[in-house]
Amino acid sequence: MEKEVVLEETIELTKEEKEVEQKKKNNIKIYSKYRIFSWDLLFYYAIIYLFLTIEKKITPAQVLQFEAFYILFKFLTQIPCTLIIQKIGKRKSLILANFITAIHVLFIMYAPDFEILLISQLLCAFSFVIKSTCESDMLYDSIEHGENRGIKFAKIDGKANSRYYFIDAISAILSGFLFVINPYIPMALCFIISLLCFLLSAKFEEIHKEKGKMHIREEIKSIRFGLKNVFISKRLRSLVLINAVFIGLIKILQNLRNTVLIEIGMPEQYFGIIFAILGIVTGIAAKCQGRIHKKHRNKTLAFLSIPTAISCLLMGVIMLCKFSEMTTIVLIFGLFIIQYIMKGPYYVLIKQYFNNFTNSEKRIKIATTNNLCENAIASCLVFGASYILNYISITYSTIIIGCIFVIAIVLLLDYMRGTVGLKPEEYSKKEIL
């Protein structure tokens, strides 16, 4: 009789395991499609600068402030978002986030002034904090445990991201020409894609059951745990610092590029084509993240960050030199290509580095801590850049900002030497959580 009971329990356990395995396969399959459209906003970045400056009548410095407030709001919403994820689970949180992303686009379309535009950034920050925590973690939970887990994650995520960049390139070309016809057409298409992501996210299945109610005290304790690990582990500390500075630079360049194009006399309808080409370049580069990591190992972040910072400095130098219009355009475009080549693999690799040597529970705590530090530091950097741009011309602003980031990144890389990209056996016990 006892043997029959044991046998029944074993069969029941096997069925549960099969169900979990099926859920994992389903999530990986959906993630590969979902990520193509959800990685970031489509029909948006090629024209948002023009939409804000021409249609909404705000200044280039205000556009940078617009971005800085977004990063600041990400910092402020980090704890509430984490509490929501713990309360309702990753799947439901992701559905909520994608719905709010669509509402955020509507707010931008119909905002009458800068203050209402800031509300749209609050909504966007809330949704993308949840997305950044849940999306990659849902994929990681769906990949079988093993020493190649991080590599498999990077391969799936990198492939989906590269496809996103190709679709983004197509949307950028279309949005540039559609903007000339009517500025609201690209924004309407962005809204439709956001709704598509909302529907796709509903198809995910929860791997780990939600824990139920979580109190703010517990969340603060969780953040303390993350901060403690960051302070103990030089590897994590280095990753948090370099990531925050590099993300700040990426966000600043994202806005400076548009101002530079206007400064050198580039017609509006060609913005989409330029960013489409750059999107394709990023997609190709994202596919190469594995080879870049294998080749450069613990020097990978230096390989990606230093050329990006130097390219910012050189943009200002080229504009200062007063070359012919065609020469200036070619040189500036070349620097843009460098920036996009470096950006593509970075987003995949940095997530891989953070996720290495952690379990599901610790990943959320470390991700929360990293997001808090990233948003706090990056928002200060972007606000600082907007202040510089408000009082100094775009030419000298890019030179000053470039110099600051070159110095900061070189100092950080020197500090973190020999802490990232190593094999597990090459780390001390305190570096592996």
N, C-alpha and C positions, 0 to 999 in steps of 0.2 A: 504493500500500500504506500509506504514511504517513497519507494523507488518511482512509483507512478506520479506522485506529487512533484518530485524533483524533476522528472522528465517533462511534465507539463510546464513547470516554471522555466526550464531551459528552452522549450519550444517558444513559449511566450516572449522570453527575452530575445530570442533570435528574430522573431517577427518585429519587435520594436526596433532592433538594430537595422533590419531591412528597411523599415519605414524611414528611419533617420538617414540611411544611405541614399534612399530615393529622394528625400528632401534635399540632401546635399547636392546630388547630381542636378536636380531641378534648379536649385539656386545658381549653380555655376553656369548652367545653360542660359538662364534668364539674365544673369549678371552680364554675360558677354554681349547681349543685345541692349540691355538697359543702359549700361555704362557708355555706349556709343552716343546716346542722346542726352545723358544726364551729367556727364563729367563736368560740363559747364554750360552756360547759356549759348544757344545757337541763334543766329541772326541778330546778335547783340553787340559784340565787342568791336566789330568793324565800323559800326555807325553810332555807338552810344555817345562818344565824345562829340560828334557832330550834332546829334540829337539834343544833347544838353546845352551846347554852346549856341546853336542856331535856333532850335525850336523852343528851348526853355530859357534862353538868354542868360546863361550863367558864364562866368569868366573861367579861363584855364586854371587859375589858382583855386577857384571854388570846385572845379571838377576834381582836383587832387584832394580837397577837403571832403568832398562827396565820398571818395574812396577811403580816406582816412577814418571817417565816421563809420563806414561799413566795418572796418577792421576793429575799431573801438567797440562797436556793438557786438561783434563776435566775442570779444573779451567779456563783455557784461552779460551776455546770454549763455555763456558756457555752462555755468552751474545749473541754471534752470533747465537747459536742454538735456544735460546729463541726468537730472532728476526725472524728466519726462521719459527718457530712454529706459531708465531703470524701472519706472512705473508701468509703462505700457509695452515695453519690448522694442526690439530694433525694427521689426517689420512695420508695426503700426506707426512708429515714429517716422520712418522713411516715407510712408504714405502721407502723413501730415505735413512733412517737410516739402514734399513735391507740390502739394496743393498750395501751400503758402508761397512757394516760389512763383507759381502762376499769378497769385494775387499781387505779389511784388511788382511783376511786369505791368499789371494794370495800373498800379499806383504811379509808376514812372510815366506811363502814357498820359494820364489825366491830372497829374500834379500841377497846380497853378503857380507854385512858388518853391523856393529852395527848401523851406521848412518841411513842406509835405514830401518833397523828394527824400528828405532824411528819414521819414517814416518808412518809405519804401526800402531804404537801406537797413533799417531795423528788422523788417520782415525778411529781407534777403539774408542778413546775418544769422537770424534765428534758424532759417531753413538750412543754410549751408553748414552751420555748426553740427546740426543733427546728421546731415548727409555725410560730412567728412568723418564723423564718428562711426556711423552705422554701415555705410556702403562697403568700405574695405574690410571692416571687421566681419560683416556677414559673409563675404567671400572667404576670408581666412578661416572662419568657423566651418565652412563647407569643404575645405581641403583636408585630406587625411593627414594625421600626424606623421612626422618623419623628418629626417635630416634635410630633405629637399623641399620641405614645405614652403620656405621663403622663396625659393627659386620658382616653384610652380605658381605661387601667388604673383610674383613679378611677371611671369610669362603671360598669364591670363589677363592681368590688369594692364600690362604693357600693350598687348595685342588690341584690347578694347580701346585703350586710350589713343593708340595710333589711328585706329579707324575713326574715332571721334574727330581727330584733327583733319582727316580727309573730308569728312562731312562738313566740318566747320569751314574748310576751305571753299567748298561749294556754296555754303550759306553766305560766306563773306562776299563772294563775287556777286551773288544775287542781291544781297542786302545793299551793296554799294550803289547798284543801278536802281533798285527799287526805292532807295532813299531819295534819289533825285526826282522820281515820279511823285512819291508821297512819303514823307518821313515816318508815317505811322504804319506803313505796310510791313517793314521788317520787324517792328515791335509786335505787331499782331501775330506774325508767324512765330516769333519767340514765345508768345503766350500759348499758341497751339502746341508747340513742341513740349512746353512745360506740362501741359495737360496730358500729353502722351506718356511722359515720364511718370506722372501720377498714376496712370492706369497700369503701366508696366510694374511699378513698385508693389502694387497690390497682389502680384503673382508670386512674390517671394514667400518662403515659408520659414517660420522661426525654428532655429536649431536648438537653442537653449531657451527654456521657458523663462518668461519674465519673473522677476523676484517679488513683484508686488510693491507695496508702499515703501518708499525710502525717504528718510528724514534728511533735512539739511545738515544736521550734525554728522550723519553718516557720510554724506557727500564731502563735507569739509575734511572728515577723517580720511576719506579716499584720496582727496587732493594732497593731504599731508603725506600720505603713503607715496604718491607719485613724486612729490617734491623731495621726500627723503631719499628715494631711489636716484633721483636726478643729482642730488648733492653727493650721495655715496659713489655713484658710478660716473667716472670721468667720461666714459663713452656716451652715456645719455646726456650728460651736461654739455658736452661738446656738440652733440647733434641738435639739442634744443637751441643753443646759441647761434650756430651757423645757419640753421633753418630759419630762425626768426629774422636774422639780418638779410639773408638771401631772398626770403619772401617779401620783405620790405622793399628791396631793390627791384624785384619783379613787378610789384604793384606800382612803384614809381615810374618805371620804364613804360609800363602799360599805358600810362597817361602822357608821359613825355613824348612818346613816339608820334602821337597825333598832333601835338603842338609843333613838333619838329617838321612834320610833313606840311603843315600849313605855313610855317615859317619859310620853307624852301620853295613854296609856290605850287604844291601838288593839288590838282583839281579834285573836288570831293568825290566824283564818280569813280576815280581810280583807287580810292582807299580800299574798297572791297577786293579789288584784284590784288593789291599789294599784300593785304592780310590773308588772302586765300593762298598765295604762293608761300607765305611764311607759315601758314597752317600745315601745308603739305610737307614743308621742310621739318616742322616739329613732329609730324606723324612718322616720317621716315626715321628721325633721330630717336623717337620713343621706342621704336622697334629694336634699335641697336643698344638698348640699355644693358642687356646681358653681356654683350661684347665689351662695352665700355667698362663695366664693373670688373670683368675678368682681366682686362688689359691694365687698368690703373689701380685696382684693388683699394688700398687705403689712401690713394691719392685722387680717387674719383671726384670727391667734392671740390677739391682744388682745381681739377681739370674743368669742372662745370662752372664754378663761381668766379674765378679770377678773370677769364676772358669776358664774362658778362659785365663785370665792374669796369674793366678797362674800356670796353666798347661804349659805355655811357660817357666816360671822359672824352673819348675820341670824337663822339658826335658833336660836342661843343667845340673842339679844336677845329674840325672840318668846317663848321659854320663860321668860325672866327677867321679862317684863312681866305674866305671869299673866292673860292674856286668858281669856275663857270657853272651855270645851272645844271647842265647834264652831268658834269663831273661830281658835283655835290650830291645829286640824286643817286648816282651809282655807288658812291662811297658810303652814303648814309644807309642805302638799301643793303649793302654788304654787311654793315654793322648790325642791322636788324636781323639778318640771316644768322649771324653768330649768336645773337641773343636767343633766337628761337631754337637753334640747334641745341643749345645748352639747357633750355627750359624743358624740352621734351622728355629726356631721360630722368631729369632731376626728380619730378613728382613721383615717379614710380620707385626710384631707388631710395629716396628718403623714407618712404613708407616701409620698404623692405628692411632698411637699417633699424627703424624703430621697432618693427614687429619681431625681429630676430631674437631668439632666446627668451620669449615670453609666452605665457598662456593667455586664454581668453579674458580672464578677470583682470590680470595685470595690464593687458594691452589697453583696455578701456581707461584704466587709471592713468597710465602713462600718456595715452592720447589726450586725455583731458588736461593733464598738466602741460603737455607740449602746446596744445591749442591756446591755453591761457597765456603762456610765456610768449608764444609766436604773435598773438594778437596784441598783447600789451606793448611789446617792443616794436613790432611792425607799424602799429598805429602812430606811435611817437615819431618814427622815422618818416612816415608819409606826411604827417602834420608839419614836421620840420621842413620837408621838401616843398610843401605848399606855401609855407612862410617865405622861403627863399624865392620861389617863383613869383610871389606876389610883389616883391620889391626889386628883383633883378631880372634881366632879360633871359629868354630861353637859352641863348648861347652860353652865357656865363653861368646860368643855373646848372646846366648839364655838366659843365667842367667842375664846378664846386661839388655837386652831388657825386660825380664820378670819383673825384679825389678822396672824398670822405669814405666811400664804400671800398675803394681799393685798399686804403690803409686799414679799415676795420676788418676786412676779410683776410688780408695777409696776417694780421695779428691773431685772429681767431684760428686760422689754419696752423700757425706756429704753435698755438696753445694745444690744439687737438691732435698734434702729430702722433701717429701710431696708435690711435684709439678706435678707428672705424675701418670696416672692410676686411678685418682679419678672420681667420678660421676660428671656430669655437675653442680649440685647444690652445690658441695663442692668447686668450683672455684669462685674466685672473677670475677667481670665483665670484668676487663682488660685482664684476661687470656683467655676469650672466644671471638674470633674475629667475 
